[in-house]
Amino acid sequence: MPGLLLLAVIGAAAGYVATRLMRVDLDLPSAMGIGVLGALLGGLGLRMLMTVGGWAVTFALALGGSMALIWLWQRFQRRR
């Protein structure tokens, strides 16, 4: 359980960084929420495939998951 909490914290940070890297104007709670979801998708999903790695790898995967969710979110926003 502590690992999941740490993953959520890392995901929140990754979401913030991802919104800045992708130049997306989101408020902090939304950016953190996207990051946490991205961490769950990127961190937990891809982590099952990896047997060796550290928190730096988890952060990179959370960042990738966050950026993927932001990209999808942008695509759906343009359709409206």
C-alpha positions in Angstrom: 0.0 0.0 0.0 2.8 2.5 0.7 4.1 1.9 -2.8 0.7 2.9 -4.3 0.7 6.1 -2.3 4.2 6.9 -3.4 3.2 6.1 -7.0 0.3 8.6 -6.6 2.7 11.3 -5.3 5.1 10.6 -8.2 2.2 10.7 -10.6 1.0 14.1 -9.3 4.5 15.5 -9.9 4.7 13.9 -13.3 1.4 15.4 -14.3 2.5 18.8 -13.4 5.8 18.4 -15.3 3.9 16.9 -18.3 1.5 19.8 -18.5 4.5 22.2 -18.5 6.4 20.2 -21.1 3.4 20.0 -23.4 2.5 23.7 -22.8 -1.0 22.8 -21.6 -2.8 25.4 -19.5 -4.4 23.4 -16.7 -5.0 24.2 -13.1 -2.9 22.4 -10.5 -5.5 19.9 -9.3 -6.4 18.8 -12.9 -2.7 18.4 -13.8 -2.1 16.4 -10.6 -5.2 14.3 -11.3 -4.1 13.5 -14.8 -0.7 12.7 -13.4 -2.0 10.2 -10.9 -4.1 8.5 -13.5 -1.1 8.5 -15.9 1.0 7.0 -13.1 -1.5 4.3 -12.6 -1.7 3.5 -16.3 2.0 4.0 -17.1 3.5 3.0 -13.8 1.4 0.0 -12.8 0.6 -1.3 -16.3 4.1 -1.1 -17.7 5.7 -2.0 -14.4 4.1 -5.5 -14.7 6.2 -6.0 -17.8 9.4 -4.9 -16.1 11.1 -6.9 -13.4 14.0 -4.5 -12.7 13.8 -0.8 -12.2 13.8 2.0 -9.7 11.8 5.1 -8.9 13.4 6.9 -11.7 11.9 4.4 -14.2 8.6 4.7 -12.4 8.7 8.5 -12.7 9.6 8.2 -16.4 6.7 5.8 -17.0 4.3 8.0 -15.0 5.4 11.0 -17.0 4.8 9.1 -20.3 1.4 8.0 -19.1 0.5 11.6 -18.1 1.6 12.9 -21.5 -0.4 10.3 -23.3 -3.6 11.2 -21.3 -3.0 14.9 -21.9 -2.6 14.2 -25.6 -5.9 12.2 -25.6 -7.6 15.0 -23.6 -6.5 17.6 -26.1 -7.8 15.5 -29.0 -11.3 15.2 -27.4 -11.3 18.9 -26.5 -10.8 19.9 -30.1 -13.8 17.8 -31.2 -16.2 19.9 -29.1 
